Amino acid sequence: MSASAAAAPAKASPDPAAAPAVTHHRTASVDGIEIFYREAGPAGAPVVLLLHGFPTSSHMFRNLIPLLADRYRVIAPDYPGFGQSASPDRAGFAYGFGRYADLMDGLLRHLGVTRFAMYVMDYGAPVGYRLALKHPERVSALIVQNGNAYEEGLREFWDPIKAYWREDTPARREALGFLVAPETTKFQYVDGVRDVSRIDPDNWLHDQVLLDRPGNRDIQLDLFRDYGTNVPLYPQFQAFFRARKPPTLIVWGKNDTIFPAEGATPYLRDLPDAELHLLDTGHFALEDKLDEMAPLIRTFLDRHLAAS
């Protein structure tokens, strides 16, 4: 079923009288890199992997995790250079989306996970889709939130970043410094949001402290450059969608300047049975639309994973 504005009620929402799920905060060594992850839920339950965007971390899923963990094993890692994961020196570690996918693959192997649904957002989309290309048979379902796989979704916001891809010069690189500035971090949370009072201002303060760590600015600029390596893979991502046809829920903030709605609707070309919801919000939709998104996500997962 495609394109919907109204949500059906969740068939199996958490019991309000039950104790809330406990989230564990753990670290694993993967290929010698310390990877932090949040984990909650029954060990033998179907796995839901949550892959975060820029400039945040698994922190973006802190409110969603307990709403899923009564029935699902939820795993939300931080990439190197983000959140609580290690930030190895750039001289000895190549920051890039292929490396991140390899490390997420290694983390899942460490945790004994061989099948999983993926929630992908922003940077999480190319990380997750690269992981899917490595192991297409392991992906049980997709939840896509403002995560791009189509060139239609790379609009005006991306022009200075595309210029950097075309011409890797110090000037082009420095021109992207505004993307790690405090005003841009706040912008990502409040732009396109109808009621900003629903957004916790600790979000952009938390993210900015991590962005401002010594050396992190260059890590992020490296990643802006490497994002260009994802675009040539879009046809492969799309071929994965067509070949495997994973059950897919698209919950997208339609007012997002960075990943606008033009990037959401093309998924239906390759996943015509996907369920699409365009929400009246911006980039970090979970921050103000959790009350709408959680029932959609629960219903979707209960339909496609609970019996798996």
Secondary structure, DSSP 8 states (H G I E B T S, - for coil): ----SS----SS---TTS-----EEEEEEETTEEEEEEEES-TTS-EEEEE--SS--GGGGTTTHHHHTTTSEEEEE--TTSTTS----TTT---SHHHHHHHHHHHHHHTT---EEEEEETTHHHHHHHHHHH-GGGEEEEEEES---SGGG--GGGHHHHHHHH---HHHHHTTGGGGSHHHHHHHHHTT-S-GGGS-THHHHHHHHHHTSTTHHHHHHHHHHHGGGTGGGHHHHHHHHHHH---EEEEEETT-SSS-GGGTTTHHHH-TT-EEEEESS-S-THHHHHHHHHHHHHHHHHHHTTT-
